[in-house]
Amino acid sequence: MSITTVNASQTATYKLGHRQVKRLGYGAMQLAGPGVFGPPKDRAAALAVLREAVASGVDHIDTSDFYGPHITNQIIREALHPYPANLAIVTKVSARRGADGSWIPAMSPEELTQAVHDNLSNLGLDVLDTVNLRSMFDVHGPAEGSLEEPLTVLAGLQQKGLIRHIGLSNVTSKQVAQGRSICDIVCVQNQYNLAHREDDALIDELAGLGIPYVPFFPLGGFTPLQSSALSDVAQQLGATPMQVALAWLLQRSPNILLIPGTSSVTHLRENLAAGQLKLTPEALAQLDTIAK
Ligand SMILES: NC(=O)c1ccc[n+]([C@@H]2O[C@H](COP(=O)([O-])OP(=O)(O)OC[C@H]3O[C@@H](n4cnc5c(N)ncnc54)[C@H](OP(=O)(O)O)[C@@H]3O)[C@@H](O)[C@H]2O)c1
């Protein structure tokens, strides 16, 4: 038996800002061209993925104006605007793209303010639901450093009514604590998956605080996870390895919200169906060996 029925509405919910969102959402980064730069090779297919996601019950979409740049947000707008009232669109700021597609830190007050306005206009919104400040002290992973200045800028834009909620991305526990002393932090988005578990303690800490943890690269990112333990468990359960990877995250902690990325309607359906998969203690023990 394979798990193919799709419906994000069958999955549980968790608080994200003022909303309860389904634990299975969608990450839009894969909708831009190769290297998240330039237009997709098939724009109609990108529109179809977004429309299928929402039709299947997805109410949480992750994006950024630096995907493309601008292009992913423009595709989201074309596919879904006017947006359903229950849809949480979460974006992120603090990087810009070089002419060669490179990722360049853009954390100055002027750059952050411009990024918020670019997100508003490209998404066609008057207010952004949630904006994650993506720390760029080290583009590849969390690195200590004060986020006071950029967060104060975002908090000012929140007071002006341009942002409803603020979150953090690519951050340490210390930065979360600093952030919470400046403004309400409604979510944390860091890299985490079956093979990359540096944030185990942070996830538990955030669960205690009732703050959602949103793993990016839940399937391993540009090169999806490959492991014999993952394939074995998938085969035993009649599921795909990607479904097992997502089910493991759902079972890891109730505050985990998923935003797997795909440019394919088939993969989207497969990923959403992972909400129905229950992993046995034996399967969890086998999967636990992957990160060791
Ligand atoms: N805060 C940050 O710094 C940060 C960084 C990276 C990403 N993000 C966010 O996190 C989201 C998720 O990350 P991600 O999209 O980079 O990585 P991901 O979800 O771990 O994996 C995406 C990759 O897996 C493939 N894939 C998806 N579903 C599949 C399936 N069922 N079977 C086989 N392959 C499958 C995709 O290819 P196909 O297109 O062919 O399906 C793509 O290559 C992004 O969309 C973005 O919104 C945030």
The ligand as an SDF file (V2000), in Angstrom:
LIG
                    3D

 48 52  0  0  0  0  0  0  0  0999 V2000
   15.6270   30.5570    6.1550 N   0  0  0  0  0  0  0  0  0  0  0  0
   16.4830   30.1110    5.2770 C   0  0  0  0  0  0  0  0  0  0  0  0
   17.6580   30.4670    5.2870 O   0  0  0  0  0  0  0  0  0  0  0  0
   16.0260   29.1190    4.2590 C   0  0  0  0  0  0  0  0  0  0  0  0
   16.9920   28.4220    3.4880 C   0  0  0  0  0  0  0  0  0  0  0  0
   16.5440   27.4850    2.5650 C   0  0  0  0  0  0  0  0  0  0  0  0
   15.1790   27.2470    2.4040 C   0  0  0  0  0  0  0  0  0  0  0  0
   14.2680   27.9440    3.1500 N   0  0  0  0  0  0  0  0  0  0  0  0
   12.8160   27.6640    3.0390 C   0  0  0  0  0  0  0  0  0  0  0  0
   12.6170   26.3010    3.3420 O   0  0  0  0  0  0  0  0  0  0  0  0
   11.8410   25.6780    2.3230 C   0  0  0  0  0  0  0  0  0  0  0  0
   12.2140   24.2160    2.2230 C   0  0  0  0  0  0  0  0  0  0  0  0
   13.5680   24.0830    1.8430 O   0  0  0  0  0  0  0  0  0  0  0  0
   14.0170   23.6130    0.3930 P   0  0  0  0  0  0  0  0  0  0  0  0
   12.8870   23.7000   -0.5630 O   0  0  0  0  0  0  0  0  0  0  0  0
   15.2420   24.3560    0.0560 O   0  0  0  0  0  0  0  0  0  0  0  0
   14.4780   22.1260    0.6200 O   0  0  0  0  0  0  0  0  0  0  0  0
   13.7130   20.7730    0.9560 P   0  0  0  0  0  0  0  0  0  0  0  0
   12.2700   21.0260    1.2090 O   0  0  0  0  0  0  0  0  0  0  0  0
   14.5020   20.0700    1.9620 O   0  0  0  0  0  0  0  0  0  0  0  0
   13.9000   19.9480   -0.3990 O   0  0  0  0  0  0  0  0  0  0  0  0
   13.6160   20.4530   -1.6380 C   0  0  0  0  0  0  0  0  0  0  0  0
   14.2110   19.4810   -2.6480 C   0  0  0  0  0  0  0  0  0  0  0  0
   13.5820   18.2040   -2.5080 O   0  0  0  0  0  0  0  0  0  0  0  0
   12.9540   17.8280   -3.7270 C   0  0  0  0  0  0  0  0  0  0  0  0
   11.6970   17.1810   -3.3660 N   0  0  0  0  0  0  0  0  0  0  0  0
   10.6510   17.7360   -2.7350 C   0  0  0  0  0  0  0  0  0  0  0  0
    9.6790   16.8250   -2.5280 N   0  0  0  0  0  0  0  0  0  0  0  0
   10.1420   15.6590   -3.0360 C   0  0  0  0  0  0  0  0  0  0  0  0
    9.6070   14.3680   -3.1220 C   0  0  0  0  0  0  0  0  0  0  0  0
    8.4010   14.0730   -2.6380 N   0  0  0  0  0  0  0  0  0  0  0  0
   10.3570   13.3980   -3.7180 N   0  0  0  0  0  0  0  0  0  0  0  0
   11.5800   13.6670   -4.2070 C   0  0  0  0  0  0  0  0  0  0  0  0
   12.1500   14.8990   -4.1530 N   0  0  0  0  0  0  0  0  0  0  0  0
   11.4380   15.8890   -3.5600 C   0  0  0  0  0  0  0  0  0  0  0  0
   12.7760   19.0930   -4.5060 C   0  0  0  0  0  0  0  0  0  0  0  0
   12.8200   18.8510   -5.8920 O   0  0  0  0  0  0  0  0  0  0  0  0
   11.4840   18.9680   -6.8100 P   0  0  0  0  0  0  0  0  0  0  0  0
   11.2790   20.4230   -7.0590 O   0  0  0  0  0  0  0  0  0  0  0  0
   11.8630   18.2010   -8.0300 O   0  0  0  0  0  0  0  0  0  0  0  0
   10.3610   18.3310   -6.0540 O   0  0  0  0  0  0  0  0  0  0  0  0
   13.9980   19.8980   -4.0690 C   0  0  0  0  0  0  0  0  0  0  0  0
   15.1230   19.5050   -4.8160 O   0  0  0  0  0  0  0  0  0  0  0  0
   12.1710   26.5000    1.0690 C   0  0  0  0  0  0  0  0  0  0  0  0
   11.2130   26.3090    0.0660 O   0  0  0  0  0  0  0  0  0  0  0  0
   12.2490   27.8910    1.6380 C   0  0  0  0  0  0  0  0  0  0  0  0
   10.9480   28.4430    1.7020 O   0  0  0  0  0  0  0  0  0  0  0  0
   14.6880   28.8560    4.0680 C   0  0  0  0  0  0  0  0  0  0  0  0
  1  2  1  0
  2  3  2  0
  2  4  1  0
  4  5  1  0
  4 48  2  0
  5  6  2  0
  6  7  1  0
  7  8  2  0
  8  9  1  0
  8 48  1  0
  9 10  1  0
  9 46  1  0
 10 11  1  0
 11 12  1  0
 11 44  1  0
 12 13  1  0
 13 14  1  0
 14 15  2  0
 14 16  1  0
 14 17  1  0
 17 18  1  0
 18 19  2  0
 18 20  1  0
 18 21  1  0
 21 22  1  0
 22 23  1  0
 23 24  1  0
 23 42  1  0
 24 25  1  0
 25 26  1  0
 25 36  1  0
 26 27  1  0
 26 35  1  0
 27 28  2  0
 28 29  1  0
 29 30  1  0
 29 35  2  0
 30 31  1  0
 30 32  2  0
 32 33  1  0
 33 34  2  0
 34 35  1  0
 36 37  1  0
 36 42  1  0
 37 38  1  0
 38 39  2  0
 38 40  1  0
 38 41  1  0
 42 43  1  0
 44 45  1  0
 44 46  1  0
 46 47  1  0
M  CHG  2   8   1  16  -1
M  END
$$$$
